[in-house]
Amino acid sequence: MTKPTLISFKLCPYVQRSVINLLEKKVDYEIKYIDLANKPEWFLKISPFGRVPVLVVGDDVLFESAVINEYLDETNLPSLHPKDPIQKAKHRAWAEFASALLVDQYGFTMAKEEKEALKKKEEILSKFRILESILPEPKNGKLFFAGESMHLVDTAYAPFFMRLDFLKQKDGQWDLVSGFSKLKVWSDTLLSLPSVKNSVLPEVPEEYIAFIKAHHSWMGGKL
């Protein structure tokens, strides 16, 4: 198999999903970072939406994180998806739920007014209540989406939890998962994995906070 090259922006949570997948499967890959505020011409030629991640495999180009992760999962066994078709479909659906959480999180951190930020916070908490109701019970202090083992759907949630942790480390008032017992164990389990810890560069936590502040959002003024 040709060594894939992942085109990335350091702070992008969608790229991080693919990095976690690659690290979990111990795939030999290259990563190339770009600045989304100043996209190179060569990137715009291969990325129809002009966004990351993009995966280059030989002469072929894949875009969109869900598609990239499905490809990586199929070509690097064992699969992180359930074998049962209905369970696999459910996991794909809940991965989309994770994407909706990332959109809410971005809105929460970028909102200019307190009212708008708190509305986004409530949307996050509402989704948390749904997740808490469908997660299994933890075993031995650990929890993945489907119980005791990691699946592809877990890679979809890890970047979200990591960004929440960046905020919590900066100011404890942003610890949104503490009121949800199963969700907290799930978050702690994912954030403890080497594949998750090593899926971002060391400077990302600091740059994430700086990114929020640079946009002069309501939260940025609180950090």
C-alpha positions, -999 to 999 in steps of 0.1 A, spaced: 0 0 0 13 35 -10 22 56 21 -7 81 25 -2 118 30 -27 136 52 -31 173 46 -38 191 79 -44 223 97 -30 220 132 -62 229 151 -86 210 129 -106 184 149 -117 166 118 -81 159 107 -74 147 143 -100 119 138 -80 105 109 -47 109 128 -62 89 157 -73 62 133 -39 61 116 -21 58 150 -45 31 163 -38 10 132 0 18 132 -1 30 96 30 45 82 19 79 69 31 115 63 14 147 74 16 181 57 4 212 75 -11 242 58 -25 275 69 -62 277 62 -61 315 63 -37 314 34 -44 282 15 -18 273 -11 -28 270 -47 -18 234 -49 -42 226 -20 -72 244 -36 -66 223 -68 -71 190 -49 -96 200 -22 -131 207 -38 -144 223 -6 -111 240 2 -110 224 36 -91 197 55 -85 168 59 -74 157 25 -58 123 21 -34 117 -9 -28 81 -18 -6 78 -49 -24 97 -76 -57 96 -58 -72 122 -35 -98 117 -9 -116 145 10 -141 147 40 -130 131 73 -158 104 74 -149 92 39 -112 92 47 -117 73 80 -139 47 63 -112 42 36 -84 39 62 -105 14 82 -112 -8 52 -76 -9 40 -59 -13 74 -73 -43 92 -86 -52 117 -116 -29 112 -127 -6 140 -163 -8 128 -187 -35 141 -193 -64 117 -230 -64 121 -245 -40 94 -271 -25 116 -246 -18 144 -222 -4 118 -249 20 105 -257 31 140 -221 39 147 -220 60 115 -251 79 126 -236 86 160 -204 98 144 -226 124 127 -239 133 161 -203 140 171 -199 163 141 -229 182 153 -213 186 187 -181 200 171 -203 226 153 -219 235 186 -185 237 203 -172 260 176 -203 282 180 -199 282 218 -163 294 217 -168 319 188 -200 335 199 -197 373 202 -224 378 229 -230 360 262 -266 351 252 -255 334 220 -227 315 238 -250 303 266 -275 291 240 -248 270 223 -237 257 257 -272 245 264 -273 228 230 -242 209 239 -256 199 273 -288 188 256 -268 165 234 -249 153 264 -281 142 280 -290 121 250 -255 105 249 -256 98 287 -289 79 281 -275 56 254 -240 49 267 -234 15 284 -222 13 320 -185 16 325 -164 -15 334 -132 -13 355 -133 25 353 -132 26 315 -158 32 288 -159 33 250 -190 41 230 -199 4 225 -186 -8 258 -151 -23 264 -133 -18 231 -126 11 208 -144 16 176 -142 41 147 -171 61 163 -148 68 193 -124 86 170 -152 110 161 -157 121 197 -121 123 210 -113 156 194 -144 172 209 -135 159 244 -99 171 239 -110 206 232 -133 207 261 -103 196 282 -82 224 268 -109 248 280 -112 231 314 -75 232 320 -76 270 313 -106 276 335 -125 250 355 -159 266 348 -158 251 313 -158 216 327 -191 206 310 -188 168 313 -185 166 351 -222 164 356 -226 133 334 -211 103 350 -208 80 320 -198 107 296 -170 117 320 -156 82 321 -158 80 283 -140 113 279 -113 102 304 -109 69 287 -104 84 253 -81 112 265 -59 86 282 -52 67 249 -17 72 234 -33 75 199 -54 104 212 -26 121 232 -3 119 202 -28 130 176 -20 167 180 13 187 182 25 198 216 17 234 210 -20 228 200 -36 234 235 -20 268 238 -27 277 201 -64 266 205 -69 291 234 -50 318 214 -73 311 184 -104 317 205 -90 349 220 -79 362 186 -115 361 174 -126 384 202 -155 362 212 -173 363 245 -155 332 258 -122 347 245 -127 375 269 -131 351 298 -100 330 291 
